[in-house]
Amino acid sequence: MNIFTDLFLLQRIDHLIRTRATGTPVQLAERLGISERKLYRLMGDFRDQGFPIAYDKQADTYYYSEP
């Protein structure tokens, strides 16, 4: 991937998290065209960078736990 593809991917993930529209990890990975494993790595990287990302099992979506 190049920097523009990566940036676009990060923006899409951020938008879906903010709108609580990610779906399950499998659904999100398919929507983004990446593997489920890569998605988990990205989410881990986001958390390592201080993003308060959590997963709601009832709603099957990622969300930001802090504003």
ROGU-809254 format. One record per residue: chain; x, y, z of N, C-alpha, C, CB in turn. Coordinates in nm, 3 decimals. Glycine has a CB too. Layout:
+------+---------+---------+---------+---------+---------+---------+---------+---------+---------+---------+---------+---------+
| unit |    n.c1 |    n.c2 |    n.c3 |   ca.c1 |   ca.c2 |   ca.c3 |    c.c1 |    c.c2 |    c.c3 |   cb.c1 |   cb.c2 |   cb.c3 |
+------+---------+---------+---------+---------+---------+---------+---------+---------+---------+---------+---------+---------+
|    A |       X |       Y |       Z |       X |       Y |       Z |       X |       Y |       Z |       X |       Y |       Z |
...
+------+---------+---------+---------+---------+---------+---------+---------+---------+---------+---------+---------+---------+
***
This chain:
+------+---------+---------+---------+---------+---------+---------+---------+---------+---------+---------+---------+---------+
| unit |    n.c1 |    n.c2 |    n.c3 |   ca.c1 |   ca.c2 |   ca.c3 |    c.c1 |    c.c2 |    c.c3 |   cb.c1 |   cb.c2 |   cb.c3 |
+------+---------+---------+---------+---------+---------+---------+---------+---------+---------+---------+---------+---------+
|    A |   0.083 |  -0.119 |   0.000 |   0.000 |   0.000 |   0.000 |   0.087 |   0.125 |   0.000 |  -0.094 |   0.000 |   0.121 |
|    A |   0.032 |   0.229 |  -0.055 |   0.105 |   0.354 |  -0.050 |   0.043 |   0.445 |   0.055 |   0.106 |   0.423 |  -0.189 |
|    A |   0.103 |   0.559 |   0.077 |   0.059 |   0.648 |   0.184 |  -0.084 |   0.697 |   0.162 |   0.153 |   0.768 |   0.193 |
|    A |  -0.125 |   0.720 |   0.038 |  -0.261 |   0.769 |   0.012 |  -0.364 |   0.661 |   0.040 |  -0.273 |   0.817 |  -0.133 |
|    A |  -0.332 |   0.538 |   0.005 |  -0.421 |   0.426 |   0.033 |  -0.435 |   0.407 |   0.183 |  -0.370 |   0.296 |  -0.034 |
|    A |  -0.324 |   0.413 |   0.254 |  -0.326 |   0.399 |   0.399 |  -0.408 |   0.511 |   0.465 |  -0.184 |   0.399 |   0.455 |
|    A |  -0.389 |   0.633 |   0.419 |  -0.463 |   0.746 |   0.474 |  -0.613 |   0.731 |   0.449 |  -0.412 |   0.877 |   0.413 |
|    A |  -0.649 |   0.691 |   0.328 |  -0.790 |   0.669 |   0.296 |  -0.849 |   0.561 |   0.385 |  -0.805 |   0.631 |   0.148 |
|    A |  -0.776 |   0.454 |   0.406 |  -0.821 |   0.344 |   0.491 |  -0.842 |   0.392 |   0.635 |  -0.719 |   0.229 |   0.489 |
|    A |  -0.749 |   0.470 |   0.688 |  -0.762 |   0.523 |   0.824 |  -0.881 |   0.616 |   0.836 |  -0.634 |   0.596 |   0.864 |
|    A |  -0.905 |   0.697 |   0.734 |  -1.020 |   0.788 |   0.737 |  -1.151 |   0.710 |   0.734 |  -1.013 |   0.886 |   0.619 |
|    A |  -1.157 |   0.605 |   0.654 |  -1.279 |   0.523 |   0.648 |  -1.306 |   0.455 |   0.781 |  -1.268 |   0.417 |   0.538 |
|    A |  -1.200 |   0.399 |   0.841 |  -1.217 |   0.333 |   0.970 |  -1.265 |   0.433 |   1.074 |  -1.084 |   0.267 |   1.015 |
|    A |  -1.203 |   0.551 |   1.079 |  -1.242 |   0.653 |   1.175 |  -1.389 |   0.692 |   1.156 |  -1.153 |   0.777 |   1.160 |
|    A |  -1.432 |   0.713 |   1.033 |  -1.571 |   0.751 |   1.007 |  -1.668 |   0.641 |   1.053 |  -1.591 |   0.779 |   0.856 |
|    A |  -1.636 |   0.516 |   1.022 |  -1.724 |   0.406 |   1.062 |  -1.729 |   0.390 |   1.213 |  -1.677 |   0.276 |   0.997 |
|    A |  -1.616 |   0.412 |   1.281 |  -1.616 |   0.404 |   1.427 |  -1.699 |   0.517 |   1.486 |  -1.472 |   0.409 |   1.482 |
|    A |  -1.680 |   0.639 |   1.435 |  -1.756 |   0.754 |   1.488 |  -1.906 |   0.737 |   1.470 |  -1.710 |   0.882 |   1.419 |
|    A |  -1.948 |   0.674 |   1.362 |  -2.091 |   0.655 |   1.336 |  -2.142 |   0.522 |   1.390 |  -2.118 |   0.663 |   1.187 |
|    A |  -2.053 |   0.447 |   1.457 |  -2.088 |   0.315 |   1.512 |  -2.149 |   0.225 |   1.405 |  -2.185 |   0.330 |   1.631 |
|    A |  -2.082 |   0.222 |   1.292 |  -2.132 |   0.145 |   1.178 |  -2.028 |   0.048 |   1.124 |  -2.177 |   0.239 |   1.068 |
|    A |  -1.942 |  -0.004 |   1.211 |  -1.837 |  -0.093 |   1.163 |  -1.887 |  -0.235 |   1.138 |  -1.723 |  -0.096 |   1.262 |
|    A |  -1.984 |  -0.278 |   1.215 |  -2.024 |  -0.418 |   1.209 |  -1.922 |  -0.503 |   1.282 |  -2.040 |  -0.465 |   1.062 |
|    A |  -1.928 |  -0.632 |   1.262 |  -1.833 |  -0.723 |   1.326 |  -1.695 |  -0.705 |   1.263 |  -1.880 |  -0.870 |   1.313 |
|    A |  -1.592 |  -0.755 |   1.329 |  -1.458 |  -0.745 |   1.269 |  -1.452 |  -0.810 |   1.130 |  -1.355 |  -0.810 |   1.361 |
|    A |  -1.519 |  -0.923 |   1.113 |  -1.520 |  -0.990 |   0.982 |  -1.586 |  -0.901 |   0.878 |  -1.594 |  -1.126 |   0.991 |
|    A |  -1.700 |  -0.842 |   0.913 |  -1.771 |  -0.754 |   0.820 |  -1.689 |  -0.631 |   0.785 |  -1.906 |  -0.712 |   0.879 |
|    A |  -1.625 |  -0.573 |   0.886 |  -1.543 |  -0.453 |   0.863 |  -1.425 |  -0.485 |   0.773 |  -1.494 |  -0.395 |   0.997 |
|    A |  -1.357 |  -0.595 |   0.799 |  -1.242 |  -0.633 |   0.716 |  -1.286 |  -0.653 |   0.571 |  -1.175 |  -0.761 |   0.770 |
|    A |  -1.400 |  -0.720 |   0.551 |  -1.450 |  -0.740 |   0.415 |  -1.484 |  -0.608 |   0.350 |  -1.573 |  -0.832 |   0.415 |
|    A |  -1.549 |  -0.518 |   0.424 |  -1.588 |  -0.387 |   0.371 |  -1.466 |  -0.306 |   0.328 |  -1.668 |  -0.308 |   0.475 |
|    A |  -1.357 |  -0.320 |   0.404 |  -1.236 |  -0.244 |   0.375 |  -1.143 |  -0.314 |   0.275 |  -1.161 |  -0.218 |   0.503 |
|    A |  -1.171 |  -0.440 |   0.247 |  -1.088 |  -0.515 |   0.152 |  -0.954 |  -0.556 |   0.211 |  -1.065 |  -0.432 |   0.029 |
|    A |  -0.952 |  -0.581 |   0.342 |  -0.831 |  -0.626 |   0.408 |  -0.860 |  -0.754 |   0.484 |  -0.776 |  -0.516 |   0.504 |
|    A |  -0.756 |  -0.821 |   0.530 |  -0.776 |  -0.944 |   0.606 |  -0.821 |  -0.910 |   0.748 |  -0.647 |  -1.030 |   0.609 |
|    A |  -0.885 |  -1.005 |   0.811 |  -0.928 |  -0.986 |   0.949 |  -0.807 |  -0.964 |   1.040 |  -1.012 |  -1.106 |   0.997 |
|    A |  -0.700 |  -1.037 |   1.013 |  -0.578 |  -1.022 |   1.092 |  -0.521 |  -0.881 |   1.080 |  -0.473 |  -1.125 |   1.046 |
|    A |  -0.520 |  -0.825 |   0.959 |  -0.469 |  -0.689 |   0.940 |  -0.557 |  -0.590 |   1.016 |  -0.464 |  -0.652 |   0.790 |
|    A |  -0.688 |  -0.614 |   1.017 |  -0.778 |  -0.526 |   1.091 |  -0.743 |  -0.527 |   1.240 |  -0.924 |  -0.570 |   1.069 |
|    A |  -0.722 |  -0.646 |   1.296 |  -0.687 |  -0.654 |   1.438 |  -0.554 |  -0.584 |   1.466 |  -0.679 |  -0.801 |   1.482 |
|    A |  -0.459 |  -0.596 |   1.374 |  -0.331 |  -0.525 |   1.391 |  -0.352 |  -0.374 |   1.389 |  -0.231 |  -0.565 |   1.281 |
|    A |  -0.434 |  -0.326 |   1.295 |  -0.462 |  -0.182 |   1.287 |  -0.529 |  -0.131 |   1.414 |  -0.552 |  -0.151 |   1.165 |
|    A |  -0.627 |  -0.206 |   1.464 |  -0.695 |  -0.165 |   1.586 |  -0.597 |  -0.164 |   1.705 |  -0.814 |  -0.260 |   1.616 |
|    A |  -0.510 |  -0.260 |   1.710 |  -0.407 |  -0.262 |   1.814 |  -0.314 |  -0.143 |   1.802 |  -0.328 |  -0.391 |   1.807 |
|    A |  -0.275 |  -0.111 |   1.679 |  -0.189 |   0.006 |   1.657 |  -0.259 |   0.134 |   1.700 |  -0.148 |   0.016 |   1.509 |
|    A |  -0.388 |   0.147 |   1.667 |  -0.465 |   0.265 |   1.708 |  -0.466 |   0.277 |   1.859 |  -0.609 |   0.259 |   1.654 |
|    A |  -0.493 |   0.166 |   1.926 |  -0.496 |   0.167 |   2.073 |  -0.359 |   0.203 |   2.131 |  -0.541 |   0.029 |   2.127 |
|    A |  -0.253 |   0.150 |   2.070 |  -0.117 |   0.182 |   2.116 |  -0.087 |   0.331 |   2.101 |  -0.014 |   0.101 |   2.037 |
|    A |  -0.148 |   0.394 |   2.002 |  -0.128 |   0.537 |   1.979 |  -0.218 |   0.624 |   2.068 |  -0.154 |   0.570 |   1.834 |
|    A |  -0.302 |   0.559 |   2.149 |  -0.384 |   0.634 |   2.244 |  -0.529 |   0.651 |   2.203 |  -0.325 |   0.767 |   2.264 |
|    A |  -0.571 |   0.593 |   2.092 |  -0.711 |   0.602 |   2.052 |  -0.794 |   0.512 |   2.143 |  -0.729 |   0.562 |   1.901 |
|    A |  -0.900 |   0.566 |   2.205 |  -0.980 |   0.487 |   2.299 |  -1.085 |   0.401 |   2.226 |  -1.050 |   0.580 |   2.399 |
|    A |  -1.040 |   0.304 |   2.149 |  -1.130 |   0.220 |   2.071 |  -1.173 |   0.101 |   2.154 |  -1.063 |   0.174 |   1.939 |
|    A |  -1.304 |   0.078 |   2.155 |  -1.360 |  -0.037 |   2.226 |  -1.458 |  -0.107 |   2.131 |  -1.432 |   0.007 |   2.359 |
|    A |  -1.501 |  -0.226 |   2.172 |  -1.596 |  -0.302 |   2.090 |  -1.720 |  -0.331 |   2.171 |  -1.532 |  -0.434 |   2.039 |
|    A |  -1.837 |  -0.302 |   2.114 |  -1.966 |  -0.327 |   2.178 |  -2.022 |  -0.457 |   2.124 |  -2.065 |  -0.208 |   2.154 |
|    A |  -2.022 |  -0.562 |   2.206 |  -2.068 |  -0.694 |   2.161 |  -2.218 |  -0.696 |   2.136 |  -2.031 |  -0.800 |   2.263 |
|    A |  -2.294 |  -0.614 |   2.208 |  -2.439 |  -0.610 |   2.188 |  -2.474 |  -0.550 |   2.052 |  -2.506 |  -0.530 |   2.301 |
|    A |  -2.407 |  -0.442 |   2.016 |  -2.436 |  -0.372 |   1.890 |  -2.348 |  -0.421 |   1.776 |  -2.418 |  -0.222 |   1.909 |
|    A |  -2.250 |  -0.509 |   1.805 |  -2.155 |  -0.555 |   1.703 |  -2.089 |  -0.441 |   1.627 |  -2.224 |  -0.647 |   1.605 |
|    A |  -2.025 |  -0.353 |   1.702 |  -1.957 |  -0.241 |   1.639 |  -1.845 |  -0.188 |   1.728 |  -2.057 |  -0.129 |   1.607 |
|    A |  -1.744 |  -0.130 |   1.664 |  -1.639 |  -0.059 |   1.736 |  -1.691 |   0.082 |   1.766 |  -1.505 |  -0.055 |   1.655 |
|    A |  -1.639 |   0.142 |   1.871 |  -1.676 |   0.279 |   1.905 |  -1.561 |   0.341 |   1.985 |  -1.810 |   0.284 |   1.986 |
|    A |  -1.565 |   0.473 |   1.994 |  -1.467 |   0.543 |   2.077 |  -1.526 |   0.553 |   2.218 |  -1.433 |   0.686 |   2.018 |
|    A |  -1.453 |   0.504 |   2.317 |  -1.503 |   0.503 |   2.454 |  -1.492 |   0.639 |   2.522 |  -1.427 |   0.400 |   2.535 |
|    A |  -1.422 |   0.732 |   2.459 |  -1.410 |   0.869 |   2.508 |  -1.433 |   0.964 |   2.391 |  -1.270 |   0.895 |   2.575 |
|    A |  -1.487 |   1.083 |   2.421 |  -1.510 |   1.179 |   2.311 |  -1.382 |   1.228 |   2.247 |  -1.589 |   1.298 |   2.361 |
+------+---------+---------+---------+---------+---------+---------+---------+---------+---------+---------+---------+---------+
***
